[in-house]
Amino acid sequence: MENHLSNDRIISYHRNKLDYIESPENSLQFAFGDRRYEKMARQLVQETDILKLKILTEINEDFRRSDFINLALLSSDILEVLIKHFQDKSQNIRELASRSIVQVCSLNYGRDRIIEKAHIHNICSLIDDNVSQIRTNSYNAMLNLAEYRIGAEHILIAEKLPLFVDKLIEEKEESILIQVLQLIKKLLEGEGGTDIILQTEAIQRLTNHLEHRNQKVFFCFLEIQNNCIIFYLFLLKKKIRELSAINLACISFLETGKIKEMELNCVLPLCQKLEDQQSSVREAASICLASLAQKNQAKFQVIFFNLIILLFYKKDDPSLQTKLNIIQLIASISEHPVGRKIAHECLPKLEQLKEDKDNEYLVPYILQTVEVITWVP
């Protein structure tokens, strides 16, 4: 009878049997079993470039799964082979090899192997590659390493932070420049990061990036008339300014960082960023200013430029964090007699903020600031 049934009816007939047995669990395994990556590592050394590209493509497909990465690292020396291909003449081979290392650095065991074998130097060498995608892969790998404190500290131990500071002026690709700024931020969170960066010209370069502008935005508008592309470039500009201000804030959290930034006249550029069009840039700048204002010299600079009223009234910022930072900044400046006199003009605005139900979180800080402003010696 089964010979006269269609395929779907054969399936139904089979399933309706009393002795029906379900399909067994999937037991597919890699060819060569656990020796698969050992074979790949051997072929990457011995075979032609065409076969190497196929193997590297397959490795990148496998490395989307963390268990395959662990299997590869435990069963073969493929990590060392991939690192060696960073020096290959073919840019496609270098790109695929560097892309696979990005995935390795995303795993705890992979990071441990990279640190143990001191491969940070090899990964960092790719930031000078002439192919932008390879440089991107290098920074992505180091960002994955620096995600955890031990990785960030080993990058600092390898003395790579000054190289990244140099890339603030050498790197022309804006998307990669953003990665440089993100990596510097992570390294500043590591022990000794601020002390190292103070020995470089990072503060001047970060301050210059606060004014970052990309003239290509206007050319794209005239030639392409594509709103998506214009918006993408606009976001790049915003991100560079935001990360520059955040990095300056990270440096200012240390006493020596505050002193250095004030010596290099960072206060005025940061105050000007409080009028930036982007809320995230204003928030980052306000964090840095609130930190700097703990020192009298920074108070004097803000008072000298008479910027306290300007920064408080120009922007009714939607960000509660920005409002909080500015309120604390005003409280710090009001500790100086001249600043207190100027800050009296902020009292109506502070009262208005206190009455707003959306600012309930800010009320204790507003009351403290009002108390400082109205204090009589």
Backbone torsions as a table, in degrees:
resi	resn	phi	psi	omega
1	MET	NA	-35.7	-176.5
2	GLU	-63.0	-24.8	-178.4
3	ASN	-67.4	-17.8	-175.7
4	HIS	-105.7	7.7	-178.4
5	LEU	-99.2	149.3	173.4
6	SER	-73.3	169.3	-175.8
7	ASN	-59.0	-46.5	-177.6
8	ASP	-66.1	-33.1	178.2
9	ARG	-72.9	-32.4	176.4
10	ILE	-63.2	-41.9	178.8
11	ILE	-62.8	-44.4	179.2
12	SER	-63.8	-41.8	178.9
13	TYR	-61.0	-42.9	-179.4
14	HIS	-65.7	-42.4	-177.4
15	ARG	-70.0	-25.8	-177.7
16	ASN	-84.9	-1.9	177.3
17	LYS	-67.3	148.2	178.4
18	LEU	-69.9	-30.1	-178.6
19	ASP	-99.1	28.7	-177.9
20	TYR	-63.3	132.1	178.9
21	ILE	-113.9	125.1	179.7
22	GLU	-65.8	158.2	178.7
23	SER	-63.1	141.4	179.3
24	PRO	-66.5	159.3	177.7
25	GLU	-63.1	149.6	180.0
26	ASN	-62.9	120.6	-178.7
27	SER	-121.0	24.9	179.7
28	LEU	-64.1	140.8	179.7
29	GLN	-131.0	161.8	174.8
30	PHE	-60.2	145.3	167.2
31	ALA	-62.1	142.2	-176.3
32	PHE	70.2	5.1	176.1
33	GLY	58.4	-132.6	-178.8
34	ASP	-71.8	-10.0	-178.7
35	ARG	-90.1	7.0	-177.0
36	ARG	-58.8	-50.5	-175.8
37	TYR	-75.4	-25.6	172.7
38	GLU	-63.5	-41.4	177.6
39	LYS	-66.2	-42.4	179.1
40	MET	-62.1	-43.7	179.8
41	ALA	-60.7	-39.8	179.3
42	ARG	-66.7	-41.1	-179.6
43	GLN	-68.6	-34.1	178.6
44	LEU	-63.3	-24.7	179.2
45	VAL	-86.4	-34.3	-168.0
46	GLN	-101.7	-27.4	-167.9
47	GLU	-89.3	177.2	-178.9
48	THR	-76.0	169.1	-178.8
49	ASP	-62.9	-34.8	-178.7
50	ILE	-62.7	-46.9	179.4
51	LEU	-69.2	-35.0	177.4
52	LYS	-59.8	-41.8	179.4
53	LEU	-62.7	-41.0	178.9
54	LYS	-64.8	-42.1	-179.7
55	ILE	-66.1	-43.8	-179.9
56	LEU	-64.8	-37.1	176.1
57	THR	-62.9	-42.6	178.9
58	GLU	-65.4	-39.6	178.2
59	ILE	-62.1	-43.1	179.0
60	ASN	-64.5	-34.4	175.2
61	GLU	-65.2	-44.4	179.8
62	ASP	-64.4	-38.9	-172.6
63	PHE	-74.3	4.6	170.7
64	ARG	-71.4	-18.3	178.9
65	ARG	-108.2	130.9	-175.7
66	SER	-66.6	-32.9	-179.3
67	ASP	-67.2	-31.1	177.1
68	PHE	-70.9	-36.1	177.5
69	ILE	-63.5	-46.6	179.2
70	ASN	-61.9	-41.2	178.3
71	LEU	-61.2	-43.3	-179.1
72	ALA	-63.7	-42.7	-177.9
73	LEU	-70.7	-32.9	-177.4
74	LEU	-81.3	-28.1	-171.7
75	SER	-105.2	-2.4	-176.5
76	SER	-155.9	174.3	175.1
77	ASP	-102.8	36.7	-174.9
78	ILE	-65.9	-27.8	179.2
79	LEU	-60.7	-47.1	179.6
80	GLU	-63.9	-37.3	179.9
81	VAL	-66.7	-42.2	178.4
82	LEU	-63.4	-41.2	179.2
83	ILE	-61.5	-40.4	-179.7
84	LYS	-62.6	-29.9	-178.8
85	HIS	-76.8	-1.9	172.1
86	PHE	-64.0	-22.9	-177.6
87	GLN	-98.6	6.9	-177.9
88	ASP	-65.8	149.4	-179.5
89	LYS	-70.4	-28.6	-178.5
90	SER	-79.6	123.7	-179.4
91	GLN	-68.9	-28.2	178.0
92	ASN	-67.5	-40.2	177.8
93	ILE	-66.9	-43.1	178.4
94	ARG	-61.5	-40.3	-177.8
95	GLU	-66.6	-45.0	-179.7
96	LEU	-66.8	-38.9	178.6
97	ALA	-64.6	-43.4	-179.7
98	SER	-69.0	-33.4	179.0
99	ARG	-65.7	-38.4	179.1
100	SER	-66.4	-33.8	179.4
101	ILE	-68.4	-29.1	176.0
102	VAL	-58.0	-43.4	179.7
103	GLN	-68.7	-37.8	178.3
104	VAL	-60.8	-42.0	-177.7
105	CYS	-72.1	-10.2	178.9
106	SER	-83.4	-9.5	-179.9
107	LEU	-106.0	148.2	-179.9
108	ASN	-61.1	-46.5	-179.5
109	TYR	-65.9	-37.3	177.5
110	GLY	-63.4	-42.8	178.1
111	ARG	-62.7	-41.2	179.1
112	ASP	-61.4	-40.2	-180.0
113	ARG	-68.1	-39.9	178.5
114	ILE	-61.3	-45.2	-179.4
115	ILE	-68.4	-43.0	-177.9
116	GLU	-61.1	-39.9	-177.2
117	LYS	-91.2	4.1	178.0
118	ALA	56.9	43.2	179.8
119	HIS	-86.0	0.7	179.2
120	ILE	-58.7	-38.0	179.2
121	HIS	-61.8	-40.9	-179.5
122	ASN	-67.4	-42.4	179.6
123	ILE	-65.0	-41.8	-178.5
124	CYS	-66.4	-27.5	-179.0
125	SER	-62.9	-22.3	-177.5
126	LEU	-74.8	-11.2	-179.6
127	ILE	-70.3	-11.1	176.9
128	ASP	-99.7	5.0	-179.7
129	ASP	-66.4	149.1	-178.7
130	ASN	-81.8	-5.6	178.5
131	VAL	-98.9	122.6	-173.4
132	SER	-64.3	-35.9	-179.2
133	GLN	-66.0	-34.0	177.7
134	ILE	-69.1	-40.4	176.2
135	ARG	-62.7	-39.9	177.6
136	THR	-60.5	-44.6	178.7
137	ASN	-61.5	-39.8	179.9
138	SER	-61.5	-46.6	179.9
139	TYR	-67.8	-36.7	177.4
140	ASN	-62.5	-40.6	178.2
141	ALA	-63.0	-44.1	-179.0
142	MET	-70.6	-31.6	174.9
143	LEU	-65.0	-38.9	175.9
144	ASN	-65.0	-39.4	177.5
145	LEU	-63.7	-43.8	-174.6
146	ALA	-78.8	-2.7	179.7
147	GLU	-61.4	-29.3	178.3
148	TYR	-114.1	150.3	-170.3
149	ARG	-58.7	-39.9	-177.3
150	ILE	-62.6	-36.8	177.8
151	GLY	-67.9	-43.7	179.2
152	ALA	-61.4	-41.6	-177.9
153	GLU	-69.0	-32.9	177.9
154	HIS	-72.6	-31.0	173.8
155	ILE	-66.4	-39.0	176.6
156	LEU	-65.9	-40.8	178.6
157	ILE	-62.4	-34.8	178.7
158	ALA	-74.0	-1.1	176.1
159	GLU	61.3	44.7	-178.9
160	LYS	-97.9	-15.2	-177.4
161	LEU	-58.7	-43.5	177.1
162	PRO	-58.9	-31.3	177.5
163	LEU	-65.7	-40.0	-179.8
164	PHE	-68.5	-34.0	176.3
165	VAL	-63.5	-40.2	177.1
166	ASP	-62.8	-33.7	-179.4
167	LYS	-68.9	-14.3	176.8
168	LEU	-63.2	-24.8	176.7
169	ILE	-110.6	-22.0	-176.9
170	GLU	-84.6	-32.8	-175.5
171	GLU	-77.3	124.8	-177.0
172	LYS	-99.9	-20.8	177.9
173	GLU	-77.7	120.5	-174.6
174	GLU	-66.7	-36.9	179.8
175	SER	-64.1	-35.2	178.3
176	ILE	-76.1	-34.7	176.6
177	LEU	-59.9	-36.7	175.9
178	ILE	-62.0	-41.1	177.4
179	GLN	-63.0	-39.2	177.9
180	VAL	-60.0	-45.8	-179.6
181	LEU	-65.1	-39.1	178.0
182	GLN	-64.7	-39.7	-179.7
183	LEU	-68.0	-41.8	177.2
184	ILE	-60.1	-41.0	178.6
185	LYS	-59.6	-45.0	179.7
186	LYS	-64.6	-38.5	-178.7
187	LEU	-70.9	-30.2	176.9
188	LEU	-66.6	-19.8	177.3
189	GLU	-81.8	-11.7	177.5
190	GLY	-82.4	159.9	-177.9
191	GLU	-66.3	125.0	178.6
192	GLY	85.6	0.3	-178.1
193	GLY	-63.0	-43.6	-179.4
194	THR	-65.9	-41.0	179.2
195	ASP	-60.9	-38.4	-179.9
196	ILE	-69.8	-43.6	-174.6
197	ILE	-71.0	-24.4	177.8
198	LEU	-69.6	-15.0	177.2
199	GLN	-87.7	1.8	179.5
200	THR	-114.3	-174.4	178.0
201	GLU	-98.6	30.2	-174.6
202	ALA	-62.7	-41.2	-174.7
203	ILE	-62.6	-44.4	178.7
204	GLN	-61.6	-42.3	-177.0
205	ARG	-71.0	-38.8	176.7
206	LEU	-65.9	-39.0	177.8
207	THR	-63.4	-39.5	177.2
208	ASN	-63.4	-36.1	-179.5
209	HIS	-72.3	-13.0	174.4
210	LEU	-62.8	-24.7	-179.9
211	GLU	-102.1	21.1	-172.9
212	HIS	-60.4	129.2	175.4
213	ARG	-135.6	143.5	-179.7
214	ASN	-118.2	109.2	-177.8
215	GLN	-67.6	-18.0	-179.4
216	LYS	-63.8	-20.3	179.1
217	VAL	-57.5	-43.0	-177.0
218	PHE	-72.5	-36.6	178.0
219	PHE	-65.0	-40.6	178.4
220	CYS	-62.2	-38.8	-178.1
221	PHE	-64.7	-40.7	-176.4
222	LEU	-76.3	-35.7	-172.5
223	GLU	-92.5	-36.3	-170.5
224	ILE	-104.0	-36.3	-177.0
225	GLN	57.2	43.1	-177.0
226	ASN	-116.5	110.9	-175.2
227	ASN	-62.5	-33.4	-178.6
228	CYS	-63.8	-44.8	-178.2
229	ILE	-66.6	-41.9	179.1
230	ILE	-60.2	-43.7	-178.5
231	PHE	-65.9	-37.4	179.5
232	TYR	-63.0	-46.4	179.9
233	LEU	-66.1	-35.6	178.6
234	PHE	-63.4	-40.1	178.0
235	LEU	-64.4	-36.8	178.2
236	LEU	-60.8	-44.6	179.8
237	LYS	-60.3	-45.3	-178.1
238	LYS	-62.0	-43.6	-176.2
239	LYS	-64.8	-37.8	180.0
240	ILE	-65.9	-43.9	178.6
241	ARG	-64.7	-42.5	-179.0
242	GLU	-62.4	-48.6	-178.5
243	LEU	-67.1	-33.5	177.0
244	SER	-63.3	-43.8	178.7
245	ALA	-66.7	-38.8	179.2
246	ILE	-64.2	-41.7	179.1
247	ASN	-65.3	-38.7	175.1
248	LEU	-62.6	-37.2	177.5
249	ALA	-65.1	-42.7	178.9
250	CYS	-60.5	-39.9	178.5
251	ILE	-66.7	-36.8	-175.4
252	SER	-72.9	-14.0	-179.2
253	PHE	-66.9	-22.4	176.7
254	LEU	-93.0	143.3	-177.3
255	GLU	-55.7	-46.3	179.8
256	THR	-64.6	-30.8	177.1
257	GLY	-67.2	-41.5	176.7
258	LYS	-58.0	-48.8	-177.1
259	ILE	-60.6	-44.1	-178.3
260	LYS	-65.3	-41.6	-179.2
261	GLU	-67.1	-36.8	178.0
262	MET	-69.6	-36.6	176.9
263	GLU	-63.1	-32.4	-177.9
264	LEU	-94.4	13.6	172.6
265	ASN	57.5	53.1	178.5
266	CYS	-86.4	-12.4	-171.8
267	VAL	-65.5	-47.8	-177.8
268	LEU	-62.3	-48.9	177.3
269	PRO	-58.0	-36.2	179.2
270	LEU	-69.7	-39.6	176.5
271	CYS	-61.8	-39.0	178.8
272	GLN	-65.0	-30.1	178.9
273	LYS	-72.0	-13.0	175.1
274	LEU	-70.3	-9.3	174.8
275	GLU	-105.0	11.7	-179.9
276	ASP	-63.3	152.5	-178.8
277	GLN	-69.2	-25.7	-175.4
278	GLN	-97.3	130.2	-177.4
279	SER	-61.8	-38.7	-178.0
280	SER	-65.2	-32.7	177.6
281	VAL	-69.7	-43.1	178.5
282	ARG	-62.2	-40.0	179.9
283	GLU	-63.7	-44.8	-179.7
284	ALA	-63.6	-41.6	179.8
285	ALA	-66.1	-38.1	-178.9
286	SER	-68.1	-33.3	176.5
287	ILE	-61.9	-45.5	-178.7
288	CYS	-65.2	-43.2	-179.4
289	LEU	-65.4	-39.7	178.3
290	ALA	-62.6	-33.8	177.2
291	SER	-71.5	-45.4	-178.2
292	LEU	-65.8	-32.4	-174.6
293	ALA	-68.4	-4.1	174.0
294	GLN	-70.3	-17.4	178.9
295	LYS	-100.6	140.7	-178.1
296	ASN	-60.4	-36.5	-177.9
297	GLN	-60.6	-38.8	178.2
298	ALA	-68.4	-38.8	176.1
299	LYS	-57.8	-45.9	-178.6
300	PHE	-61.1	-39.4	-178.1
301	GLN	-66.6	-42.2	178.3
302	VAL	-65.3	-42.8	179.3
303	ILE	-64.7	-40.2	-178.8
304	PHE	-60.9	-42.2	179.9
305	PHE	-81.6	-3.2	178.5
306	ASN	53.0	46.0	-173.1
307	LEU	-98.5	-5.7	-172.7
308	ILE	-63.9	-41.7	178.6
309	ILE	-70.7	-39.5	179.8
310	LEU	-58.3	-50.2	-175.0
311	LEU	-70.8	-21.9	-177.1
312	PHE	-88.2	-31.2	-172.7
313	TYR	-102.1	-23.3	-174.3
314	LYS	-67.0	-37.4	-174.9
315	LYS	-122.7	118.5	170.0
316	ASP	-91.8	82.9	-166.5
317	ASP	-71.7	137.1	177.5
318	PRO	-73.2	-16.3	-177.3
319	SER	-81.3	121.3	177.4
320	LEU	-64.4	-34.4	-179.7
321	GLN	-64.4	-41.0	178.2
322	THR	-64.5	-43.6	177.9
323	LYS	-59.6	-44.4	-179.8
324	LEU	-61.9	-44.1	-179.3
325	ASN	-62.0	-41.7	-178.7
326	ILE	-69.6	-38.7	177.3
327	ILE	-61.5	-43.1	178.2
328	GLN	-67.8	-34.0	176.5
329	LEU	-63.9	-42.7	178.6
330	ILE	-64.0	-39.3	177.8
331	ALA	-62.2	-41.0	179.6
332	SER	-65.1	-44.0	-178.7
333	ILE	-67.9	-31.1	-178.8
334	SER	-70.0	-10.5	176.0
335	GLU	-69.1	-18.3	176.5
336	HIS	-93.8	137.7	-176.4
337	PRO	-54.3	-43.9	179.9
338	VAL	-66.9	-41.6	178.6
339	GLY	-64.0	-36.0	179.2
340	ARG	-65.0	-38.2	179.9
341	LYS	-65.2	-43.0	178.6
342	ILE	-67.4	-38.2	-175.3
343	ALA	-68.3	-16.1	177.1
344	HIS	-58.3	-29.2	180.0
345	GLU	-70.8	-13.6	179.4
346	CYS	-88.1	-9.5	-175.0
347	LEU	-59.0	-43.8	178.1
348	PRO	-59.7	-39.8	179.5
349	LYS	-66.6	-40.4	178.3
350	LEU	-63.7	-39.3	178.0
351	GLU	-64.5	-39.7	178.2
352	GLN	-63.5	-42.3	178.6
353	LEU	-65.1	-36.8	-178.5
354	LYS	-66.2	-34.2	-178.3
355	GLU	-78.9	-16.8	-179.2
356	ASP	-75.0	124.0	-177.7
357	LYS	-64.9	-24.8	179.6
358	ASP	-71.5	-15.0	-176.6
359	ASN	-106.3	27.6	-178.3
360	GLU	-56.4	-36.4	180.0
361	TYR	-63.5	-27.6	-174.6
362	LEU	-88.5	-13.2	-171.4
363	VAL	-55.2	-47.3	179.9
364	PRO	-58.7	-37.3	-179.1
365	TYR	-73.5	-35.0	176.9
366	ILE	-64.1	-43.4	-179.7
367	LEU	-62.9	-40.3	177.8
368	GLN	-64.0	-40.8	-179.2
369	THR	-67.0	-42.6	177.7
370	VAL	-61.1	-38.8	179.3
371	GLU	-63.5	-38.9	178.5
372	VAL	-67.9	-42.9	-177.3
373	ILE	-65.4	-40.4	-174.4
374	THR	-90.0	3.5	-179.3
375	TRP	-65.5	136.0	179.2
376	VAL	-115.6	123.2	-178.9
377	PRO	-65.0	NA	NA
